[in-house]
Every structure is written in C-alpha cells, then in structure tokens.
Amino acid sequence: MFRKFFTAVVALVFVAGGLFADEIKGVFKKFEGGKVTVEVDGKTNEYKVGDAKVKIRDKEVAISEALGKWKEGDKGTFTVEKGEVTKIARSRK
C-alpha cells in the first residue's frame, strides 16, 4: 500500500514540475554573458542560461556551448523554467 502511494507522489512531482516550464518558440538573436536573447512575435526577451546539458549527435554538451554555435536568425524552441533556459532545440530549415 505504501509503495503505491509513494510511487503516485513521485509521479505527481514529476508531472507538476513540467507544468511550470514555458516552451518558447522564437528567433535566436545572440548569446553573451550567460544570457540568450530571443525574439518572439516582434518582442525581444532575454533569459539566463542554466547549467543543463543537451544531447547533440550522441554527445552531451552544456547549453551555453551549444548556443555558441547558433547564428543570428536561427529558429528554435527554448524551455524556460523560473527565468532560466533549461532545454533548447534548433528548428530544422
């Protein structure tokens, strides 16, 4: 009985954690000083970049390293939690 309850609580925490993340689709402008600038619907927004890692061609690299290779005008999806980018995905052309 306790195991089922504990499993349900853990699952609820994971689901609830994902509810507070915003997925932003926009145009990459620049990355400098640990912050990324993204344009969404004509408005420019700036977000801090976290220490999270992303998988690129079977390698895990820091988000900051991956964003260093993006070019101005690249389109992508940025997952933002508490004002900090935790995931990125570049849109294919």
Protein Blocks (a to p, Z undefined) as FASTA:
>chain_A
ZZmmmmmmmmmmmmmmmmmpccdddddfbdeehiacddeehiacdddddfbdcdeehiac
dfklmmmmpcehiacddddeehiafbdcdddZZ
